[in-house]
């Protein structure tokens, strides 16, 4: 079985790189949540982030009464055109945190081990 190199984790899911032996396979990021797994490139993860932001904006715009209802569902698009997810506002916030945290860690590592090294 392959090992993993964790990128980010919250109560809803996890993101990680797969490892083969001591080598990290860094061209794709595994994102697991709600019994689903997506295997994204960094570009696809950034696209998913933008789609989540669009969904958050739509959620905020559709809530004209100012009352959040936990039973409302939203359609979250993914970078894979054939796959959309039906999610609750709580799930949307959890997925947003997972993706935001993953991208933050990716950018931080890129800076620390890349352009920030002297």
DSSP file (Angstrom, degrees, kcal/mol; ACC not computed):
  #  RESIDUE AA STRUCTURE BP1 BP2  ACC     N-H-->O    O-->H-N    N-H-->O    O-->H-N    TCO  KAPPA ALPHA  PHI   PSI    X-CA   Y-CA   Z-CA
    1    1 A X              0   0    0      0, 0.0     2,-0.2     0, 0.0     0, 0.0   0.000 360.0 360.0 360.0 143.9    0.0    0.0    0.0
    2    2 A X        -     0   0    0     18,-0.1    18,-0.2     1,-0.1     2,-0.1  -0.520 360.0-134.7 -79.3 146.2    1.2    3.5   -0.8
    3    3 A X  E     -A   19   0A   0     16,-0.8    16,-2.8    -2,-0.2     2,-0.3  -0.409  18.5-131.4 -88.6 173.4    1.8    6.0    2.0
    4    4 A X  E     -A   18   0A   0     14,-0.2     2,-0.6    -2,-0.1    14,-0.2  -0.907   7.3-145.2-127.4 156.7    0.6    9.6    2.0
    5    5 A X  E     -A   17   0A   0     12,-2.7    12,-2.4    -2,-0.3    -2,-0.0  -0.937  33.1-134.5-117.6 102.6    2.2   13.0    2.7
    6    6 A X  E     +A   16   0A   0     -2,-0.6    10,-0.3    10,-0.2     3,-0.1  -0.290  27.9 176.7 -63.2 136.6   -0.6   15.0    4.3
    7    7 A X  E     -     0   0A   0      8,-2.9     2,-0.3     1,-0.4     9,-0.2   0.800  67.2 -16.6-100.1 -53.2   -1.1   18.6    3.0
    8    8 A X  E     -A   15   0A   0      7,-1.5     7,-3.0     2,-0.0    -1,-0.4  -0.991  57.6-171.1-155.7 150.5   -4.1   19.7    5.1
    9    9 A X  E     +A   14   0A   0     -2,-0.3     2,-0.2     5,-0.2     5,-0.2  -0.997   7.8 168.1-146.1 141.2   -6.9   18.2    7.2
   10   10 A X        -     0   0    0      3,-2.4     3,-0.3    -2,-0.3    -2,-0.0  -0.780  56.4 -83.9-134.3-174.1  -10.1   19.4    8.9
   11   11 A X  S    S+     0   0    0     -2,-0.2     3,-0.1     1,-0.2    83,-0.0   0.672 126.6  47.8 -66.7 -15.0  -13.0   17.6   10.5
   12   12 A X  S    S-     0   0    0      1,-0.2    22,-0.8    82,-0.2     2,-0.3   0.748 121.8 -32.9 -98.2 -28.4  -14.6   17.1    7.0
   13   13 A X  E     - B   0  33A   0     -3,-0.3    -3,-2.4    20,-0.2     2,-0.3  -0.928  50.5-113.8-171.0-168.7  -11.8   15.8    4.9
   14   14 A X  E     -AB   9  32A   0     18,-2.1    18,-2.9    -2,-0.3     2,-0.4  -0.990   8.0-154.0-148.6 149.7   -8.1   15.6    4.0
   15   15 A X  E     +AB   8  31A   0     -7,-3.0    -8,-2.9    -2,-0.3    -7,-1.5  -0.983  30.2 149.8-124.6 143.9   -5.8   16.5    1.2
   16   16 A X  E     -AB   6  30A   0     14,-2.1    14,-3.0    -2,-0.4     2,-0.3  -0.989  42.0-113.0-161.6 163.7   -2.5   14.7    0.6
   17   17 A X  E     -A    5   0A   0    -12,-2.4   -12,-2.7    -2,-0.3     2,-0.2  -0.810  36.0-121.0 -96.7 147.0    0.1   13.6   -1.9
   18   18 A X  E     -AB   4  25A   0      7,-0.6     7,-3.0    10,-0.4     2,-0.4  -0.615  26.9-151.4 -80.2 150.4    0.5    9.9   -2.6
   19   19 A X  E     -AB   3  24A   0    -16,-2.8   -16,-0.8     5,-0.2     2,-0.5  -0.965  12.8-161.0-123.4 142.2    4.0    8.4   -1.9
   20   20 A X  E >  S- B   0  23A   0      3,-2.7     3,-2.0    -2,-0.4     2,-0.4  -0.959  74.2 -45.4-118.5 110.1    5.7    5.5   -3.5
   21   21 A X  T 3  S-     0   0    0     -2,-0.5   -18,-0.2     1,-0.3    -2,-0.0  -0.556 123.7 -25.7  65.8-126.0    8.5    4.4   -1.2
   22   22 A X  T 3  S+     0   0    0     -2,-0.4     2,-0.5    -3,-0.1    -1,-0.3   0.426 118.2 100.9 -95.7  -0.8   10.3    7.6   -0.1
   23   23 A X  E <   -B   20   0A   0     -3,-2.0    -3,-2.7     2,-0.0     2,-0.5  -0.745  64.7-142.8 -94.4 127.8    9.2    9.5   -3.2
   24   24 A X  E     -B   19   0A   0     -2,-0.5     2,-1.1    -5,-0.2    -5,-0.2  -0.743   9.8-140.4 -86.4 129.5    6.3   12.0   -3.1
   25   25 A X  E >   +B   18   0A   0     -7,-3.0    -7,-0.6    -2,-0.5     3,-0.5  -0.774  31.3 171.3 -89.9  97.0    4.2   12.0   -6.2
   26   26 A X  E 3   +     0   0A   0     -2,-1.1    -1,-0.1     1,-0.2     3,-0.1   0.291  51.5  86.0 -99.3   9.3    3.6   15.8   -6.3
   27   27 A X  E 3  S+     0   0A   0      1,-0.1    15,-0.4    14,-0.1     2,-0.3   0.694  97.2  33.4 -82.7 -16.1    1.9   16.3   -9.7
   28   28 A X  E <   -     0   0A   0     -3,-0.5     2,-0.5    13,-0.2   -10,-0.4  -0.981  69.3-144.0-138.6 150.6   -1.6   15.6   -8.3
   29   29 A X  E     - C   0  40A   0     11,-4.1    11,-2.5    -2,-0.3     2,-0.5  -0.957  14.4-139.9-115.7 128.2   -3.3   16.2   -5.0
   30   30 A X  E     -BC  16  39A   0    -14,-3.0   -14,-2.1    -2,-0.5     2,-0.5  -0.776  18.4-169.7 -87.0 126.5   -5.8   13.7   -3.5
   31   31 A X  E     -BC  15  38A   0      7,-3.2     7,-2.8    -2,-0.5     2,-0.4  -0.979   4.8-174.4-119.1 118.9   -8.8   15.5   -1.9
   32   32 A X  E     +BC  14  37A   0    -18,-2.9   -18,-2.1    -2,-0.5     2,-0.3  -0.960  18.9 135.2-119.5 129.2  -11.1   13.3    0.2
   33   33 A X  E >   +BC  13  36A   0      3,-2.1     3,-1.9    -2,-0.4   -20,-0.2  -0.946  62.7  12.8-163.3 151.6  -14.4   14.4    1.7
   34   34 A X  T 3  S-     0   0    0    -22,-0.8     3,-0.1    -2,-0.3   -21,-0.1   0.869 128.7 -56.2  48.2  49.3  -17.9   13.1    2.1
   35   35 A X  T 3  S+     0   0    0      1,-0.2     2,-0.3    -3,-0.0    -1,-0.3   0.741 118.0 109.4  56.7  26.9  -17.1    9.6    0.9
   36   36 A X  E <   -C   33   0A   0     -3,-1.9    -3,-2.1     2,-0.0     2,-0.4  -0.936  51.5-157.6-129.0 153.4  -15.6   11.1   -2.3
   37   37 A X  E     -C   32   0A   0     -2,-0.3     2,-0.4    -5,-0.2    -5,-0.2  -0.998   4.8-171.7-132.6 135.8  -12.2   11.4   -3.7
   38   38 A X  E     -C   31   0A   0     -7,-2.8    -7,-3.2    -2,-0.4     2,-0.7  -0.977  13.0-153.1-122.4 139.1  -10.9   13.8   -6.3
   39   39 A X  E     +C   30   0A   0     -2,-0.4     2,-0.3    -9,-0.2    -9,-0.2  -0.863  30.3 179.4-114.1  93.6   -7.4   13.6   -7.8
   40   40 A X  E     -C   29   0A   0    -11,-2.5   -11,-4.1    -2,-0.7     2,-0.2  -0.682  29.0-136.5-102.8 145.5   -6.6   17.2   -8.8
   41   41 A X     >  -     0   0    0     -2,-0.3     4,-2.4   -13,-0.3     5,-0.2  -0.467  43.5-101.5 -77.2 168.4   -3.6   18.9  -10.4
   42   42 A X  H  > S+     0   0    0    -15,-0.4     4,-2.3     1,-0.2     5,-0.2   0.898 126.1  52.9 -60.9 -38.9   -2.7   22.2   -8.7
   43   43 A X  H  > S+     0   0    0      1,-0.2     4,-2.1     2,-0.2    -1,-0.2   0.911 109.9  47.1 -62.5 -42.6   -4.5   24.0  -11.6
   44   44 A X  H  > S+     0   0    0      2,-0.2     4,-2.6     1,-0.2    -2,-0.2   0.872 110.1  53.0 -67.1 -37.0   -7.6   22.0  -11.1
   45   45 A X  H  X S+     0   0    0     -4,-2.4     4,-2.2     2,-0.2    -2,-0.2   0.899 109.8  48.6 -64.8 -39.9   -7.5   22.6   -7.3
   46   46 A X  H  X S+     0   0    0     -4,-2.3     4,-2.0     2,-0.2    -2,-0.2   0.889 111.3  50.0 -64.9 -39.3   -7.3   26.4   -8.0
   47   47 A X  H  X S+     0   0    0     -4,-2.1     4,-2.2     2,-0.2    -2,-0.2   0.906 109.5  51.0 -64.5 -41.5  -10.2   26.1  -10.4
   48   48 A X  H  X S+     0   0    0     -4,-2.6     4,-2.4     1,-0.2    -2,-0.2   0.897 107.0  54.8 -62.1 -40.6  -12.2   24.2   -7.8
   49   49 A X  H  X S+     0   0    0     -4,-2.2     4,-2.3     1,-0.2    -1,-0.2   0.925 108.5  48.2 -56.7 -46.2  -11.4   27.0   -5.3
   50   50 A X  H  X S+     0   0    0     -4,-2.0     4,-2.1     1,-0.2    -2,-0.2   0.884 110.7  50.8 -64.1 -38.8  -12.9   29.5   -7.8
   51   51 A X  H  X S+     0   0    0     -4,-2.2     4,-2.0     2,-0.2    26,-0.2   0.868 109.6  50.9 -66.5 -36.4  -16.0   27.4   -8.3
   52   52 A X  H  X S+     0   0    0     -4,-2.4     4,-2.6     2,-0.2    -2,-0.2   0.922 108.6  51.4 -64.9 -44.3  -16.4   27.2   -4.5
   53   53 A X  H  X S+     0   0    0     -4,-2.3     4,-2.4     1,-0.2    -2,-0.2   0.898 109.3  50.8 -59.5 -41.3  -16.1   31.0   -4.2
   54   54 A X  H  X S+     0   0    0     -4,-2.1     4,-2.5     2,-0.2    -1,-0.2   0.906 110.7  48.8 -61.6 -41.8  -18.8   31.3   -6.9
   55   55 A X  H  X S+     0   0    0     -4,-2.0     4,-2.6     2,-0.2    -2,-0.2   0.892 110.0  51.0 -66.2 -40.3  -21.0   29.0   -4.9
   56   56 A X  H  X S+     0   0    0     -4,-2.6     4,-2.5     2,-0.2    -2,-0.2   0.918 111.3  48.5 -62.3 -43.4  -20.4   30.9   -1.7
   57   57 A X  H  X S+     0   0    0     -4,-2.4     4,-2.2     2,-0.2    -2,-0.2   0.922 112.3  48.1 -62.0 -44.9  -21.4   34.2   -3.5
   58   58 A X  H  X S+     0   0    0     -4,-2.5     4,-2.0     2,-0.2    -2,-0.2   0.894 110.8  52.0 -62.5 -40.0  -24.5   32.5   -4.9
   59   59 A X  H  X S+     0   0    0     -4,-2.6     4,-0.7     1,-0.2    -2,-0.2   0.929 111.5  46.1 -61.9 -45.8  -25.4   31.2   -1.5
   60   60 A X  H  < S+     0   0    0     -4,-2.5     3,-0.4     1,-0.2    -1,-0.2   0.863 113.6  49.0 -66.5 -36.2  -25.0   34.7    0.0
   61   61 A X  H  < S+     0   0    0     -4,-2.2    -1,-0.2     1,-0.2    -2,-0.2   0.812 108.5  53.1 -72.8 -30.3  -27.1   36.3   -2.8
   62   62 A X  H  < S+     0   0    0     -4,-2.0     2,-1.4     1,-0.2     3,-0.2   0.611  90.0  81.9 -81.3 -10.3  -29.9   33.8   -2.5
   63   63 A X    ><  +     0   0    0     -4,-0.7     3,-0.8    -3,-0.4    -1,-0.2  -0.570  50.1 155.1 -95.1  72.0  -30.3   34.4    1.2
   64   64 A X  T 3   +     0   0    0     -2,-1.4    -1,-0.2     1,-0.2    -2,-0.1   0.729  67.5  57.8 -73.5 -22.1  -32.5   37.5    1.0
   65   65 A X  T 3  S-     0   0    0     -3,-0.2    -1,-0.2     2,-0.2     3,-0.1   0.629 104.4-125.2 -83.8 -12.2  -34.1   37.0    4.4
   66   66 A X  S <  S+     0   0    0     -3,-0.8     2,-0.5     1,-0.2    -2,-0.1   0.505  74.0 119.1  81.4   3.9  -30.7   37.0    6.2
   67   67 A X        -     0   0    0      2,-0.0     2,-0.5     0, 0.0    -1,-0.2  -0.907  56.7-145.0-107.7 123.9  -31.6   33.7    7.8
   68   68 A X        -     0   0    0     -2,-0.5     2,-0.6    -3,-0.1     3,-0.0  -0.730  11.7-160.4 -85.5 130.1  -29.3   30.7    7.1
   69   69 A X    >   -     0   0    0     -2,-0.5     3,-1.5     1,-0.1    20,-0.3  -0.957  10.9-152.4-114.3 121.4  -31.2   27.5    6.9
   70   70 A X  T 3  S+     0   0    0     -2,-0.6    20,-0.3     1,-0.3    19,-0.2   0.684  92.1  61.7 -66.2 -18.8  -29.0   24.3    7.3
   71   71 A X  T 3  S+     0   0    0     17,-0.1    -1,-0.3    18,-0.1     2,-0.1   0.553  77.5 107.5 -89.5  -5.7  -31.4   22.2    5.2
   72   72 A X    <   -     0   0    0     -3,-1.5    17,-0.6     1,-0.0     2,-0.4  -0.426  58.8-149.6 -66.2 145.4  -30.9   24.3    2.0
   73   73 A X  E     -D   88   0B   0     15,-0.2     2,-0.3    -2,-0.1    15,-0.2  -0.901   9.2-162.5-119.0 149.5  -28.8   22.5   -0.7
   74   74 A X  E     -D   87   0B   0     13,-3.3    13,-2.8    -2,-0.4     2,-0.7  -0.924  21.3-122.6-128.2 153.4  -26.5   24.1   -3.2
   75   75 A X  E     -D   86   0B   0     -2,-0.3     2,-0.6    11,-0.2    11,-0.2  -0.879  26.3-164.4 -98.7 115.5  -25.1   22.7   -6.5
   76   76 A X  E     -D   85   0B   0      9,-3.4     9,-3.0    -2,-0.7     2,-0.1  -0.892  10.1-144.7-102.6 118.2  -21.3   22.9   -6.4
   77   77 A X  E     -D   84   0B   0     -2,-0.6     2,-0.3   -26,-0.2     7,-0.2  -0.438  13.0-154.3 -75.3 154.9  -19.6   22.6   -9.8
   78   78 A X        -     0   0    0      5,-1.1     5,-0.1     2,-0.4    -1,-0.0  -0.787  34.5-100.6-121.5 168.3  -16.2   20.8  -10.0
   79   79 A X  S    S+     0   0    0     -2,-0.3     2,-0.8   -35,-0.2     3,-0.1   0.692 108.7  81.9 -62.6 -15.8  -13.4   21.1  -12.5
   80   80 A X  S >  S-     0   0    0      3,-0.2     3,-2.9     1,-0.2    -2,-0.4  -0.827  78.4-149.8 -92.6 109.0  -14.8   17.9  -14.0
   81   81 A X  T 3  S+     0   0    0     -2,-0.8    -1,-0.2     1,-0.3    -3,-0.1   0.765  92.8  54.4 -52.2 -33.5  -17.7   19.1  -16.2
   82   82 A X  T 3  S+     0   0    0      1,-0.1     2,-0.5    -3,-0.1    -1,-0.3   0.508 100.0  72.6 -81.7  -3.3  -19.7   15.9  -15.8
   83   83 A X    <   +     0   0    0     -3,-2.9    -5,-1.1    -5,-0.1     2,-0.3  -0.952  49.8 163.5-123.6 120.2  -19.6   16.1  -11.9
   84   84 A X  E     -D   77   0B   0     -2,-0.5     2,-0.4    -7,-0.2    -7,-0.2  -0.929  26.0-138.3-122.7 153.1  -21.5   18.5   -9.7
   85   85 A X  E     -D   76   0B   0     -9,-3.0    -9,-3.4    -2,-0.3     2,-0.7  -0.930   3.3-143.0-116.7 135.3  -22.1   18.1   -6.0
   86   86 A X  E     +D   75   0B   0     -2,-0.4     2,-0.3   -11,-0.2   -11,-0.2  -0.870  39.2 165.4 -92.7 118.7  -25.3   18.7   -4.0
   87   87 A X  E     -D   74   0B   0    -13,-2.8   -13,-3.3    -2,-0.7     2,-0.1  -0.919  35.1-121.3-137.0 158.0  -24.1   20.1   -0.7
   88   88 A X  E  >  -D   73   0B   0     -2,-0.3     4,-2.6   -15,-0.2   -15,-0.2  -0.460  38.5-103.8 -88.1 166.7  -25.5   21.9    2.4
   89   89 A X  H  > S+     0   0    0    -17,-0.6     4,-2.2   -20,-0.3     5,-0.2   0.875 123.7  52.2 -58.9 -37.2  -24.2   25.3    3.6
   90   90 A X  H  > S+     0   0    0    -20,-0.3     4,-1.9     2,-0.2    -1,-0.2   0.920 110.7  46.8 -65.5 -43.3  -22.2   23.6    6.4
   91   91 A X  H  > S+     0   0    0      2,-0.2     4,-2.9     1,-0.2     5,-0.2   0.891 109.3  55.3 -64.4 -39.2  -20.6   21.2    3.9
   92   92 A X  H  X S+     0   0    0     -4,-2.6     4,-2.6     1,-0.2    -2,-0.2   0.929 108.9  47.0 -58.5 -46.6  -19.8   24.1    1.6
   93   93 A X  H  X S+     0   0    0     -4,-2.2     4,-2.3     2,-0.2    -1,-0.2   0.878 113.1  49.3 -64.0 -37.4  -18.0   25.9    4.4
   94   94 A X  H  X S+     0   0    0     -4,-1.9     4,-2.2     2,-0.2    -2,-0.2   0.908 112.6  46.3 -68.6 -42.1  -16.1   22.7    5.3
   95   95 A X  H  X S+     0   0    0     -4,-2.9     4,-2.7     2,-0.2     5,-0.2   0.902 111.6  53.0 -65.3 -40.6  -15.1   22.1    1.7
   96   96 A X  H  X S+     0   0    0     -4,-2.6     4,-3.1    -5,-0.2     5,-0.3   0.927 110.1  47.3 -60.1 -45.8  -14.0   25.7    1.4
   97   97 A X  H  X S+     0   0    0     -4,-2.3     4,-2.9     2,-0.2     5,-0.3   0.909 111.8  51.0 -61.7 -42.2  -11.8   25.4    4.4
   98   98 A X  H  X S+     0   0    0     -4,-2.2     4,-2.0     2,-0.2    -2,-0.2   0.929 115.8  40.2 -61.8 -46.7  -10.3   22.2    3.1
   99   99 A X  H  X S+     0   0    0     -4,-2.7     4,-2.7     2,-0.2     5,-0.2   0.921 116.8  49.0 -70.9 -44.2   -9.4   23.7   -0.2
  100  100 A X  H  X S+     0   0    0     -4,-3.1     4,-2.5    -5,-0.2    -2,-0.2   0.933 113.8  46.7 -59.9 -46.1   -8.3   27.1    1.2
  101  101 A X  H  X S+     0   0    0     -4,-2.9     4,-2.3    -5,-0.3    -1,-0.2   0.884 112.3  50.6 -63.7 -39.0   -6.1   25.3    3.7
  102  102 A X  H  X S+     0   0    0     -4,-2.0     4,-2.4    -5,-0.3    -2,-0.2   0.934 112.2  45.9 -64.5 -46.5   -4.7   23.0    1.1
  103  103 A X  H  X S+     0   0    0     -4,-2.7     4,-2.7     2,-0.2     5,-0.2   0.888 110.9  53.6 -65.3 -38.5   -3.8   25.9   -1.2
  104  104 A X  H  X S+     0   0    0     -4,-2.5     4,-2.7    -5,-0.2    -1,-0.2   0.944 111.2  45.5 -59.6 -47.6   -2.3   27.9    1.6
  105  105 A X  H  X S+     0   0    0     -4,-2.3     4,-2.6     2,-0.2     5,-0.2   0.884 112.6  51.2 -64.5 -38.2    0.0   25.0    2.6
  106  106 A X  H  X S+     0   0    0     -4,-2.4     4,-2.2     2,-0.2    -1,-0.2   0.933 113.7  43.8 -63.7 -45.2    0.9   24.4   -1.1
  107  107 A X  H  X S+     0   0    0     -4,-2.7     4,-2.2     2,-0.2    -2,-0.2   0.888 113.7  51.2 -67.3 -39.3    1.8   28.1   -1.6
  108  108 A X  H  X S+     0   0    0     -4,-2.7     4,-3.0    -5,-0.2     5,-0.2   0.939 112.2  45.8 -63.1 -47.2    3.7   28.2    1.7
  109  109 A X  H  X S+     0   0    0     -4,-2.6     4,-2.9     1,-0.2     5,-0.2   0.885 110.8  53.8 -63.0 -38.9    5.7   25.1    0.9
  110  110 A X  H  X>S+     0   0    0     -4,-2.2     4,-0.8    -5,-0.2     5,-0.7   0.906 113.4  43.2 -61.7 -40.7    6.4   26.5   -2.6
  111  111 A X  I  <>S+     0   0    0     -4,-2.2     5,-2.6     3,-0.2     6,-0.3   0.941 117.1  44.9 -69.7 -47.9    7.7   29.7   -1.0
  112  112 A X  I  <5S+     0   0    0     -4,-3.0    -2,-0.2     1,-0.2    -3,-0.2   0.923 126.9  28.6 -63.7 -45.6    9.7   28.0    1.8
  113  113 A X  I  <5S+     0   0    0     -4,-2.9    -1,-0.2    -5,-0.2    -2,-0.2   0.429 132.9  28.4 -98.7   0.7   11.3   25.3   -0.4
  114  114 A X  I ><5S+     0   0    0     -4,-0.8     3,-1.4    -5,-0.2    -3,-0.2   0.389 126.6   6.0-121.8-103.7   11.3   27.3   -3.7
  115  115 A X  I 3 <S+     0   0    0     -5,-0.7    -4,-0.2     1,-0.3    -3,-0.1   0.703 124.0  58.9 -67.0 -21.0   11.5   31.0   -4.2
  116  116 A X  T 3 <S+     0   0    0     -5,-2.6    -1,-0.3    -6,-0.4     2,-0.2   0.585  80.9 103.4 -84.7  -9.6   12.0   31.9   -0.6
  117  117 A X    <         0   0    0     -3,-1.4    -4,-0.1    -6,-0.3    -5,-0.0  -0.506 360.0 360.0 -74.9 140.6   15.2   29.9   -0.2
  118  118 A X              0   0    0     -2,-0.2    -1,-0.1     0, 0.0    -3,-0.0   0.404 360.0 360.0-100.1 360.0   18.4   31.9   -0.2
